[in-house]
Amino acid sequence: MSVEIATRKRLVFAAGRSNPELAAEIAAELGTEVAEVELNDFANGEIYMRYGANVRGADVFIFQTHTHPINTAIMEQLIMIDAAKRASAKRISAVIPFYGYSRQDRKARGREPISARLLADMLTAAGADRVLSVDLHADQIQGYFDFPFDHLTALPLLVDHLKEKFNGDLVVVSPDAGRIRVAEKFAGRLHAPLAILHKRRRSDMRNASETALEVIGEVEGKRCVLVDDMIDTAGTVTNGAKVLMDFGAEEVYACVTHPILSDPATDRIKNSPIKELIVTNTLPVPSEKLIDKISVLSIAPIVAKTIRAVFEDKSVSEIFQGEN
């Protein structure tokens, strides 16, 4: 005698405490609610969590962007993954709009760690079956995992904003040689010419770069858009904007996916020739840092579409037309 059970897929969207506003937006786009989760801190800083509802057999998506305090955010997500695994979730996907330690993806000098790989190992050990992230600083991070990694991109969101705002007539500028590939994608979608800033980065300091030395491409009398994956202390983008103006640019804008905005980023942006800095909400922007020059676009529809495609076993690449 055999027993047959018709399986029914169930999506559970849970979130840590790093970006509750974005989590709520994603849940609304999915037509669901953020799962009830108990999260508390012990007096010594240890994190306690428990799912408020049954997740057995569910397709669980655990949302957490790696923002300040970044190590706490990462540990909280690892604990949530472990709890879901021990509660017999069928599949666990870590949704990480901003992947922490992504700048430490290789050994540039002796005796350095590869921290981005270490984070991948921790996510794997915790019990993740899949990772979703947006605009990685280094594409090779996907290769640190032995299971599916969905690499989302904010490119369509940012390009549509630029098209609505300017209707063409732009020069896309890469702030350094490492961002040329991303800048080429922007230029292709906008049907715009490409320029490149050549600069030297200082090896004796973190988050510091020397002023760009040269502009490769025609920017004189043009409206320029600097494109990058993240803006931390804003040195690279603001120095680039000054150089573009020195080379005769009419206006300078900037498009960046991840607004880390560590001090003194806000002051640098405020005092720079940048007319507008366009970012997404992969990371929360505190109200005191949300100056008039900064515009924030919501990544929620893109993340929600990807989650739904994964849940329904549909193609993720089709969402981005292969540009992810």
C-alpha positions as CSV (number, residue, x, y, z in Angstrom):
1,M,0.0,0.0,0.0
2,S,1.4,3.4,-1.0
3,V,0.7,6.8,0.4
4,E,0.6,9.8,-1.9
5,I,0.7,13.4,-0.7
6,A,0.1,16.4,-3.0
7,T,2.9,18.8,-2.2
8,R,2.0,22.5,-1.8
9,K,4.7,25.1,-2.0
10,R,4.8,27.8,0.6
11,L,6.8,31.0,0.6
12,V,8.0,32.6,3.9
13,F,9.7,36.0,3.8
14,A,11.6,36.7,7.0
15,A,13.8,39.7,7.7
16,G,16.4,40.8,10.2
17,R,16.6,44.3,11.7
18,S,19.0,46.0,9.3
19,N,16.6,47.6,6.8
20,P,12.9,47.1,7.9
21,E,11.6,49.7,5.5
22,L,12.9,47.8,2.5
23,A,11.8,44.5,3.9
24,A,8.2,45.8,4.2
25,E,8.3,47.1,0.6
26,I,9.5,43.8,-0.7
27,A,6.8,41.9,1.3
28,A,4.1,44.3,-0.1
29,E,5.4,43.7,-3.7
30,L,5.2,39.9,-3.0
31,G,1.6,40.3,-1.7
32,T,2.6,38.9,1.7
33,E,3.7,40.0,5.1
34,V,7.1,39.9,6.8
35,A,7.1,36.7,8.9
36,E,6.8,37.1,12.6
37,V,10.2,36.8,14.1
38,E,11.3,37.3,17.7
39,L,14.7,39.1,17.8
40,N,16.3,40.3,21.0
41,D,19.8,41.1,22.3
42,F,21.2,39.7,25.5
43,A,22.9,42.1,27.9
44,N,26.3,41.0,26.5
45,G,25.3,41.6,22.9
46,E,24.5,38.0,21.9
47,I,21.5,37.7,19.6
48,Y,18.4,35.6,20.3
49,M,15.8,34.7,17.6
50,R,12.9,32.5,17.1
51,Y,10.4,32.1,14.2
52,G,6.8,32.9,15.4
53,A,5.2,30.5,13.0
54,N,5.9,27.1,11.5
55,V,8.4,27.1,8.6
56,R,8.6,23.3,8.2
57,G,8.7,22.4,4.5
58,A,8.6,26.1,3.4
59,D,10.7,28.0,0.9
60,V,12.2,30.5,3.3
61,F,13.8,33.8,2.1
62,I,15.8,35.5,4.8
63,F,16.4,39.1,4.1
64,Q,19.2,41.1,5.6
65,T,21.3,43.8,4.1
66,H,24.8,44.1,5.6
67,T,24.8,47.6,7.0
68,H,26.2,49.2,10.1
69,P,26.8,47.6,12.5
70,I,27.8,45.2,9.7
71,N,29.2,42.4,11.8
72,T,26.0,42.3,13.9
73,A,23.8,42.3,10.8
74,I,25.8,39.4,9.3
75,M,25.6,37.3,12.6
76,E,21.9,38.0,12.9
77,Q,21.3,36.6,9.4
78,L,23.5,33.5,10.1
79,I,21.4,32.8,13.2
80,M,18.2,33.2,11.3
81,I,19.4,30.8,8.6
82,D,20.5,28.2,11.3
83,A,17.1,28.5,13.0
84,A,15.2,27.9,9.7
85,K,17.4,24.9,8.9
86,R,16.8,23.4,12.4
87,A,13.0,24.1,12.0
88,S,13.1,21.9,8.8
89,A,12.6,24.6,6.1
90,K,12.7,22.9,2.7
91,R,14.9,25.6,1.0
92,I,16.6,28.6,2.5
93,S,17.6,31.6,0.4
94,A,19.7,34.4,1.9
95,V,18.5,37.7,0.4
96,I,21.4,40.2,0.8
97,P,20.9,43.4,-1.1
98,F,24.4,44.6,-0.1
99,Y,27.0,41.8,0.4
100,G,29.3,42.7,3.2
101,Y,33.1,42.4,2.9
102,S,32.7,42.4,-0.9
103,R,35.8,44.7,-1.4
104,Q,38.0,42.0,0.3
105,D,37.5,39.5,-2.6
106,R,41.2,38.7,-3.2
107,K,44.7,38.8,-1.7
108,A,46.2,42.1,-2.9
109,R,49.2,41.7,-0.5
110,G,50.7,39.0,1.6
111,R,49.2,38.0,4.9
112,E,45.7,39.4,4.0
113,P,42.5,37.4,4.3
114,I,39.9,36.9,1.6
115,S,37.0,38.0,3.8
116,A,34.4,37.8,1.1
117,R,35.1,34.1,0.7
118,L,35.0,33.7,4.5
119,L,31.5,35.2,4.6
120,A,30.4,32.8,1.8
121,D,31.7,29.9,3.8
122,M,29.8,31.1,6.9
123,L,26.5,31.4,4.9
124,T,27.1,27.9,3.6
125,A,27.8,26.4,7.0
126,A,24.8,28.1,8.5
127,G,22.6,26.3,6.0
128,A,21.8,28.6,3.1
129,D,20.8,26.8,-0.1
130,R,20.8,29.9,-2.3
131,V,22.0,33.6,-2.2
132,L,20.4,36.6,-3.9
133,S,22.4,39.9,-3.9
134,V,22.5,43.1,-5.9
135,D,25.4,44.6,-7.9
136,L,28.4,42.8,-6.3
137,H,31.6,44.8,-6.0
138,A,33.4,41.8,-7.7
139,D,31.5,39.3,-9.9
140,Q,33.9,36.4,-8.8
141,I,32.2,36.3,-5.4
142,Q,29.5,34.2,-7.0
143,G,32.2,31.5,-7.5
144,Y,32.7,31.2,-3.8
145,F,29.5,29.3,-3.5
146,D,28.7,25.7,-4.5
147,F,25.0,26.4,-4.9
148,P,23.0,28.9,-6.9
149,F,23.8,32.6,-6.6
150,D,21.4,35.1,-8.2
151,H,23.2,38.3,-9.1
152,L,20.6,41.1,-9.4
153,T,21.4,44.5,-10.8
154,A,19.9,48.0,-10.2
155,L,20.9,48.9,-13.8
156,P,17.3,48.9,-15.2
157,L,16.1,51.1,-12.3
158,L,18.9,53.6,-12.6
159,V,18.8,53.8,-16.4
160,D,15.0,54.3,-16.5
161,H,15.5,57.2,-14.0
162,L,18.2,58.8,-16.2
163,K,16.1,58.4,-19.3
164,E,13.1,60.1,-17.7
165,K,15.2,62.9,-16.3
166,F,17.4,63.7,-19.3
167,N,16.0,62.1,-22.4
168,G,19.5,61.3,-23.7
169,D,22.3,63.8,-24.2
170,L,24.6,62.2,-21.6
171,V,28.2,61.0,-21.3
172,V,28.6,58.0,-19.0
173,V,31.8,58.1,-17.0
174,S,33.6,55.2,-15.3
175,P,35.4,56.5,-12.1
176,D,38.3,54.0,-12.7
177,A,39.4,51.1,-14.9
178,G,37.6,48.6,-12.6
179,R,34.2,50.0,-13.4
180,I,34.5,50.1,-17.2
181,R,32.4,47.0,-17.7
182,V,29.5,48.4,-15.7
183,A,29.8,51.9,-17.3
184,E,29.7,50.2,-20.8
185,K,26.4,48.6,-19.8
186,F,25.0,52.0,-18.8
187,A,26.3,53.6,-21.9
188,G,24.7,50.9,-24.1
189,R,21.3,51.2,-22.5
190,L,21.4,55.0,-22.7
191,H,22.9,55.1,-26.2
192,A,25.5,57.4,-24.8
193,P,29.3,57.8,-25.3
194,L,31.7,56.5,-22.6
195,A,34.5,58.3,-20.8
196,I,37.0,57.0,-18.3
197,L,38.8,58.6,-15.3
198,H,42.4,57.4,-14.8
199,K,43.5,57.6,-11.1
200,R,45.9,56.1,-8.6
201,R,44.7,54.5,-5.4
202,R,46.7,54.9,-2.2
203,S,48.0,51.6,-0.8
204,D,48.8,53.1,2.6
205,M,45.2,54.0,3.5
206,R,41.8,52.4,3.4
207,N,39.0,54.3,1.6
208,A,41.4,56.8,0.1
209,S,42.2,57.6,-3.5
210,E,44.3,60.2,-5.3
211,T,42.7,62.7,-7.6
212,A,42.1,61.4,-11.1
213,L,45.0,62.3,-13.4
214,E,43.3,62.2,-16.8
215,V,40.0,61.9,-18.6
216,I,39.8,59.5,-21.5
217,G,36.9,60.6,-23.7
218,E,35.1,63.8,-24.7
219,V,33.4,65.5,-21.8
220,E,33.8,69.2,-22.5
221,G,30.4,71.0,-22.6
222,K,28.7,67.6,-21.8
223,R,26.4,66.5,-19.0
224,C,28.3,63.6,-17.4
225,V,27.0,60.7,-15.2
226,L,29.5,58.9,-13.0
227,V,28.5,55.3,-12.3
228,D,29.7,53.0,-9.6
229,D,28.5,50.1,-7.4
230,M,29.0,51.8,-4.0
231,I,29.8,55.1,-2.4
232,D,31.5,54.9,1.0
233,T,33.4,58.0,2.0
234,A,32.6,59.6,-1.4
235,G,36.2,60.4,-2.2
236,T,36.3,58.7,-5.5
237,V,33.1,60.2,-6.8
238,T,33.6,63.7,-5.6
239,N,37.2,63.8,-6.8
240,G,36.0,62.5,-10.2
241,A,33.3,65.2,-10.4
242,K,35.9,67.9,-9.7
243,V,38.2,66.6,-12.5
244,L,35.3,66.4,-15.0
245,M,34.4,70.0,-14.2
246,D,38.1,71.0,-14.7
247,F,38.0,69.3,-18.1
248,G,35.0,71.4,-19.1
249,A,31.9,69.3,-18.3
250,E,28.7,71.3,-18.1
251,E,27.1,69.3,-15.3
252,V,28.0,66.2,-13.3
253,Y,25.6,63.6,-11.8
254,A,26.4,60.3,-10.1
255,C,24.5,56.9,-10.1
256,V,25.5,54.4,-7.4
257,T,23.7,51.3,-6.2
258,H,24.8,51.0,-2.6
259,P,24.8,54.2,-0.4
260,I,27.2,53.3,2.4
261,L,27.9,57.0,3.1
262,S,30.5,56.7,5.9
263,D,31.6,60.0,7.3
264,P,32.7,62.4,5.8
265,A,30.7,61.4,2.7
266,T,27.7,63.7,3.2
267,D,29.9,66.8,3.6
268,R,32.0,65.9,0.6
269,I,28.9,65.4,-1.6
270,K,27.3,68.7,-0.3
271,N,30.5,70.6,-1.2
272,S,31.1,68.9,-4.5
273,P,30.0,70.0,-8.0
274,I,27.7,66.9,-8.2
275,K,24.2,68.1,-9.1
276,E,22.5,64.9,-8.0
277,L,23.6,61.6,-6.5
278,I,21.1,58.9,-7.4
279,V,21.2,55.8,-5.2
280,T,19.0,52.9,-4.3
281,N,17.7,51.7,-0.9
282,T,19.8,48.5,-0.7
283,L,21.2,50.2,2.4
284,P,19.1,52.5,4.6
285,V,20.0,56.2,4.3
286,P,19.6,57.9,7.7
287,S,17.5,61.1,7.6
288,E,20.5,63.2,8.8
289,K,22.4,62.1,5.7
290,L,19.6,62.5,3.2
291,I,20.6,65.9,1.8
292,D,18.9,67.6,-1.1
293,K,21.5,66.3,-3.6
294,I,20.7,62.7,-2.8
295,S,17.7,60.9,-4.6
296,V,16.8,57.4,-3.4
297,L,15.1,54.8,-5.7
298,S,13.5,51.7,-4.3
299,I,15.0,48.4,-5.3
300,A,12.0,46.5,-3.8
301,P,10.2,45.7,-7.1
302,I,13.4,44.1,-8.6
303,V,14.1,42.0,-5.5
304,A,10.5,40.9,-5.2
305,K,10.4,39.9,-8.9
306,T,13.5,37.8,-8.4
307,I,12.2,36.2,-5.2
308,R,9.0,35.3,-7.0
309,A,10.9,33.8,-10.0
310,V,13.1,31.7,-7.7
311,F,10.0,30.5,-5.8
312,E,8.2,29.6,-9.0
313,D,11.3,28.0,-10.5
314,K,11.4,30.6,-13.4
315,S,14.3,32.3,-15.1
316,V,16.0,35.2,-13.2
317,S,18.1,36.2,-16.2
318,E,14.9,37.1,-18.2
319,I,14.1,39.7,-15.6
320,F,17.3,41.6,-16.4
321,Q,17.5,40.6,-20.1
322,G,20.8,38.8,-19.4
323,E,22.5,41.9,-18.0
324,N,22.9,40.5,-14.5
